[in-house]
Every structure is written in C-alpha cells, then in structure tokens.
Amino acid sequence: MESFYIKGGKKLNGEVEVSTSKNALLPILAGSIMCNGTVVLKNCSFYSDVNNMISILNSLGAGTKIENRDLIIQSDLASSYYINEEFTKKVRSSIFMLGPLLSRFKMAKVAYPGGCNIGTRPIDLHIKGLKALNVKIEEKHGYIYCDGRNMKAGIVHLDFPSVGATENLMMASVFLNGTTTIYNAAKEPEIKDLQNFLNAMGAKVYGAGTGTITVFGVDKLTSAEYCAIPDRIVAGTYLIATCMVGGNVKLTNCVAEHNMALILKLKQAGAKIKTSKNNIEIKISKRPKSISKIETQPYPGFPTDLQSQILTLQTISDGTSVIIENLFETRFKIFTELKKMGADISLHDRMAIVNGVEMLSGANVVAPDLRGGVGLVIAGLQADGYTTVNDIYHIDRGYYCLEDDLQKLGAEIKRIKQN
Ligand code: EPZ
C-alpha cells in the first residue's frame, strides 16, 4: 500500500497547470462507445478512475491507445453490452454506461456500481429516467438488465438534479427519433462539456448548463477529436491548499467561472485572488479568517467535492465556522482523522462546527475517501512535524500527479510504499 509522507510548514509558491477534469472525462469516455469510428481525447489525465473506465471500454471490445497525453479510442470495434462487477465495483461512473450501451446496442447488462463510501449512492433517478424513455429494466442477481428495443423519445423530469442521471439520459436519447426533454437537469460544467463532446460527434443536444436539456435524435455519431475542460475540483483544492499554508500560486489551464463559489469564500477568508481567461492567481500571507457558513449545493452552489478541503482550512482559520453537507450523508469521514491532528470540530448530523486552532500537529492518518484523503494532505502541509496519509489509492482516483504538483510549489511531500 502507498502513503504520502509530508513535512508541514512550507509555503506554496509558483505555477502549476491544472489537469483535465475527471468528472468530464468519465461521461465522455462512456459516450465515446456511441461513435461508429475513432475518438481522440487530447491532453487526457490518467486518474485511476479514468484508467478503470478505459478498462471497461476495452472489456466491451473497443480499442484504446495512449500517444503522449492523447487517448485514442476505436469505438467501432466495440461488440458487447455486458459489464461485469470486476469493473463496476471499482468505479461508480460505470452506471452511466447504461445510456451509451442502450444507444449503441439497444441492450445493456451492467453490474451495480461501486465508488466512494460517501453515501448510499442510489441509482433510482437513472432507472426512473430510462423507464420514462420506455426502457424495460430488471434488477436481479446484482445486475441491471436493460432492454431498449422499444425505446422512444420523451419527457423526463428528474426529482433531483443528479449529475450522473442527467448524463445517462442525455446519452440514452442521442439516437431516439424525435425530441427528448430532460427537466430539472444538473447544471454542472461537466454536463455542458459532455454536450459539446456529443455535438462534436454529430449529436444535437442543447440547453446543458440550464435546468432543461433538449435532445433531437440523429442517426449516427462520427469520429471526433476533443479536449475536456480543466478539473475545477483539482483547481479548487490547490487554491485551498495555498490558503492553508500561505503563499503566492498561479494556476494555469483553469476556468475561474467554474470556481466562483469557492473564490468568493476564499476572498472572505482574506485571500487576494486575480482571475483571467485561463488562469487564477492567489496570494495570502496572514492566517485565514474563518468563513462563517458554508453549505454544499448543486452547481453553481458550493461544490460538495470541495467540502472536505474547505473544512480542513477552517480547522486552522481564525474564528468559528459552520459547514453543512447537503449532497452526501456520510461525507464527514475526515472528522476523526482531523481530530487526531488537533482539530476542534463537533459533528451534528450533516453539520460540522469548527473552531480554528493556530496549528495542527502531524500524525499518522488514513484517507477515508477521495476528497477526504486530499483534505488530510492539505492538513499535513500545515501541521507541525510529519504527517503520513495512508490508503492514498483513494486520492489517486481523482488527482493525477498530486505530489509532483505540490513539490513544484515547494511542499515537502513524497509517495512511500508501506508493506
Ligand atoms: C457526480 O456524482 C460526481 N461524480 C461526484 O464527484 C459529485 O460529488 C456529484 O456528482 C455531485 O456533484 C462524477 O461526476 C463521476 P449525483 P453522481 O447523482 O452523479 C442523489 C468526486 O469526488 N441521487 O449528482 O453520483 C445522491 O445520493 C465525486 O469526484 C439519488 O438519490 O452525483 C446525492 O445525494 C464524488 N438517486 C445527490 O443525488 C440517484 O439515482 C447527488 O448525486 C442519483 C443520485
């Protein structure tokens, strides 16, 4: 097993390029199976979740190869619509293979998905939406069997603006004759990126980024070259890390608009932030002020994927902060590990109350999930002494060369093997 070994107390200074977005690449990889040709994803970032999705495409018969940072997918070679649990237990985003498989093969047989232990992660909205398009669905023996031979365009209203369900339904509708409308759709930037990718292959999808998405059916999708948007959660993580220890950091290849909720909160904390077309620059020299209230919401609200990181920042900020997690019921698993490092946090169901302390103390801690894990890395950057963050396979799911980027900015962090 691998761990990060961190010596705290170093400021972060310098410039890093933000990697392409995990949560944009995953649905784009799923959607590539609908193309009757070749898809080239430029400047791809090979997070372990992305590598797991590539394995799923290979298991379906699609060819994939990496040339420099580009991923080439020969989707016309795909011939199967069956994904077994060996693949789906490793990555939750296997669930939005249902839509593309139904579009390509009119059938799908997918084992239940795995993913982070941040909550029950139900899939009822995916199932309900597909049934609204007349997909016949049976759930048995740990598999989801979908028969889409009588699928038809229609109207879907999501009870909650689920990101994955929105993406699944967009992709399930691409070849349906007529017009499909998705109401109460998620508005995340990754949804708009998926729309742009599908349309680059010849689809007719409109409205992503608003609450209503319209899909006009087409006959086929053709080869395309595409580059996904930057990862707003990686960018946000680096902005928070800089506030944690102080410094002057410039992020390139990022979209400030995608991080507006965070940027406004960090300005409240005392950070000086300048934004331009593709860059964000942050400067902070004093101890951050506590942010009185942070509440996670669907986009454009404060992202749940930055909750662990901003919670960690509050543990050393000056004052008291209240953090409310509305999206996932068990996304406070980092709590026990931060307490080991001297944080003053109390939990009340989905609310954490944090009284800032001057300095955390280095400790041996365990990453509970992807974003909780990176929160502990951020804690280690500030803590007095040494911190070992274990089970960093969680972190590798959503950060591509994290230690290289942080070392480049001056952090003392290294990856070690533990037997
Ligand atoms: C996506 O997960 C992201 N993952 C998550 O990022 C992110 O936290 C989440 O959206 C919210 O922004 C990917 O894009 C691969 P949802 P997803 O469906 O699609 C409930 C990370 O750290 N729900 O929008 O699974 C659900 O329980 C990951 O990168 C249902 O009730 O999220 C949750 O409370 C973690 N029924 C809420 O909706 C359903 O059928 C939001 O879930 C589906 C979801």
Boltz pocket constraint, residues with backbone or C-beta under 6 A from the ligand:
constraints:
  - pocket:
      binder: B
      contacts: [[A, 22], [A, 23], [A, 26], [A, 92], [A, 93], [A, 116], [A, 119], [A, 120], [A, 121], [A, 122], [A, 123], [A, 124], [A, 125], [A, 126], [A, 127], [A, 160], [A, 161], [A, 162], [A, 163], [A, 164], [A, 165], [A, 186], [A, 304], [A, 305], [A, 326], [A, 327], [A, 328], [A, 370], [A, 371], [A, 398]]
      max_distance: 6.0
